Amino acid sequence: MNKLSSLFALAALSAVVVAAPVRADDVKAGDLVISQAWSRATPGGAKVAGAFLTIENKGTAPDKLVAVSAEIAGKAELHEMTMDNGVMKMRPLEKGLVIEPGKTVKLAPGGYHLMLQDLKGAFKEGEKVPVTLEFEKAGKVAVSLDVQGVGAQAPGGGGGMMMKKMPDHSGMKM
């Protein structure tokens, strides 16, 4: 009976390991881990797209995201959206975005995000779009955005209650 229960425990553990999400697209650069990089499909004629990702600093010193570039965009910037007296405002982060040691920064709809402008082509659901992030310490890092559906609020099309309340700015002109 002891061997049988051990076998069941091993089978259960194997099922959990197999069911765990594979994060093959995570990118490690120095002490940083970049994950969940995604964007939305763009409607025909759209000239802008937002891009989102998570950056975790596993090191003991801060690093800073200072620039972004993408061949598919004429211009790429790091932006922040905030509410100011009931008005949603978006602005470029000209001084970059610091990722403190031991912390995770999430670029998501309605907050920090990458703004890709003057698009040279449409983003189609299921495609991967390459972008380059530039950090003060980690240097240039190539990342692929997983293109989700037009109205996606998170990777895989899901999203929390708060995110669903945020407006969709994927068709915004700059």
RODREN-259279 format. One record per residue: z negated, y, x negated of N, C-alpha, C in turn; residue in three letters. Coordinates in steps of 0.05 Angstrom, whole numbers, plus 5000, padded with zeros to 4 digits. Example, Ala and Ser with C-alpha at 12.3 -4.5 7.8 and 13.67 -1.06 7.14 Angstrom:
REM residues 2
484448864736484449104754484449344736ALA;485849554743485749794727484350014742SER;
//
This chain:
REM residues 174
500049764984500050005000500050254983MET;498650254960498550484942501350544931ASN;502850334924505450384913507350494935LYS;506950394960508550494982508050784988LEU;505450864988504851154993505851324970SER;505751224945506851374922509851404926SER;511251194935514051214940514751424961LEU;513151424983513551625004513151904993PHE;511051944977510452204966512752294948ALA;513852114931516052174914518552244930LEU;519052104952521352154969521052434982ALA;518652494991518152755004518552984984ALA;517552944960517853144939520753184932LEU;522252964930525152984925526553134946SER;525853094971527153234994526553534992ALA;524153604984523553894981525154014958VAL;525353874936526853984913529754014920VAL;530953814934533753824942534154054962VAL;532254094980532554305001531954584990ALA;530754614966530254874955532855024950ALA;532855284956535355434952536155434922PRO;538655394917539655414890540455704885VAL;539555814862540056094856541856104832ARG;544255984834546055974812547156254805ALA;547156444824548256704819546156904807ASP;543756814802541756984789542757044761ASP;542457294753543357374726540857464711VAL;540557354687538357434670539457614648LYS;538157844644538958034623536358144610ALA;535758044586533258124574530958024591GLY;529158214598526858144615527458164645ASP;529958244652530658284680532058044692LEU;531457994718532857794733534057934757VAL;536757914760538158044782539057824801ILE;538257854827538857644846539757764872SER;540757594890541457674918543357914918GLN;545357914901547358134900549358084922ALA;549758284940551558254962552558524972TRP;554558514989555758745002556758655029SER;557758835044558958775070561958785068ARG;563258625085566158645088566758935098ALA;568959045089569659315097571759315118THR;571459485139573559495160576159615147PRO;578459565159580959665148580859965143GLY;581760045120581960335114579360455103GLY;577160305103574660415093574960475063ALA;573860695055573960785027571260765013LYS;569160685027566560655015565260385023VAL;563460295006561960055012559260084998ALA;557159975011554559964999554259684986GLY;552659674965552059414952549059394948ALA;548059154950545159114950544458884932PHE;542058884921541158674903538158714897LEU;537058514883534258524876534058504846THR;532358674834531858674805528958624800ILE;528358414785525558354778525258394748GLU;523158534740522558574712520258384704ASN;520958184688518957984680517658054653LYS;518358284643517358364616514858534618GLY;514158654595511758814592512459114590THR;514959184590515859464587517759534610ALA;517759784619519659864640522559864630PRO;524359834648527259864642528360044664ASP;530660154660531760344680534660284684LYS;535360254710538160234718539360514717LEU;541260564698542260834694545060874704VAL;546660664708549360694717550460444729ALA;552560474745553960244757556960304756VAL;558560094753561460134754562659884766SER;565059924777566559704790569459764789ALA;571159574780574059624778575259684806GLU;574059574827575259604854574659884865ILE;572860044852572060304862572760524842ALA;573760744853574260974836571761104825GLY;569561064840566961184833564761004843LYS;562760964827560460804835557860944826ALA;555960954845553461104839551060944851GLU;548761004840546260904850545261114870LEU;544661034895543861214916541061144928HIS;539961334942537461284957537761414984GLU;536961265005536861375032533961415039MET;533361645051530661705060530761845087THR;528461835101528161975127526762235120MET;527862465130526662725126526562865153ASP;524262885165523963015191525862895212ASN;525962625212527662485231530562475225GLY;531362575201534162575193534562395169VAL;536462205171536962025149538662185128MET;537662185103539062325081539662125059LYS;542062165047542861995025543462175001MET;542462084978543062244954543262064930ARG;544962144910545161984885542562014869PRO;541861804855539561804837540661864809LEU;540762124803542062204778540462124753GLU;537862084756536262004733535761704731LYS;537061554749536861264749534461164765GLY;533960904763531860774778530260594759LEU;527660664756525960514738524960254751VAL;525060044735523959784744521559734726ILE;519159774737516659744722516159454715GLU;514659414692514059134684512558984706PRO;513258734710511858574730512558644759GLY;514458824763515158914790517958824798LYS;518458834824521158764835522059004851THR;524559094847525759304862528059194878VAL;527959244905530059134922531859364931LYS;534459334926536459514936537359394962LEU;536959534985537459425011538459645030ALA;539759565052540559775071538259945080PRO;538760215080536760405088534960495066GLY;535360405041533760495019535460534994GLY;534460434971536160444947538560264951TYR;540860344941543260184942545360284923HIS;547360124918549660204902551760314921LEU;552960544915555060654932557660634917MET;559460474928562160444916564060614932LEU;565360804919567061004933569960984923GLN;571761094939574661094933575560804927ASP;574960624946575660344943578660304940LEU;579460134922582260074917583159834934LYS;581359704948582059484965579659414984GLY;580259265004578159185023576358965012ALA;573858955021572058735015572358535038PHE;573058295032573458085053571157885052LYS;570057815075567957625077568557375062GLU;566557285046566857035030567757085002GLY;568857324996569657394969567357464951GLU;567857474926565857574906567157824893LYS;565558034892566558284880564958344855VAL;566258364831564758414807563958704804PRO;561558754795560559014788559058994761VAL;558759224748557359224723554959424726THR;552659324721550159484721549559564692LEU;548659804688547859884661544959964660GLU;543459834643540559884640540060014613PHE;537860174611537160294586536660084564GLU;535159884571534359684551536159424552LYS;536559324576538059074579541059114574ALA;542059364574544859414570546559364594GLY;549159304590551059254612550858964621LYS;550758934647550358674659552458634681VAL;554058424679556058364700554758204722ALA;555258294747554058164770556358134791VAL;556257914807558157874829556857924855SER;558058094872557058134899558157934918LEU;556557794933557457614954558057774978ASP;560557774987561357945010560657795036VAL;558857915052557957815078559657935100GLN;559057875125560457995148560058295150GLY;561758425166561658715169558858825176VAL;557458695194554858795204552458675190GLY;552858525169550558385156548458585147ALA;545958495150543658655142542258545118GLN;543058305109541758175086543657955077ALA;543157845052544857625043544757405063PRO;547057285069547157075088547257165117GLY;547357435121547657545148545057575163GLY;542757495151540157525165539057795161GLY;536557835169535258085164532758105180GLY;530958255170528358295183528658495205GLY;526558515222526458695244526958985236MET;525659075214525859345205528759405196MET;529959215182532659265172534659295195MET;534259145216536159155238536059425252LYS;533959585248533759845261535260055245LYS;535959995220537260195203540260215211MET;541360455209544160485217545960365196PRO;548360285206550460165188552160395178ASP;552060445152553660665140555960565124HIS;556860315129559060195113561660355117SER;562060485139564560635143564260935136GLY;561961015125561461295119563461405098MET;564561645103566261775083564661965067LYS;565261985041563762155023565462405018MET;
//
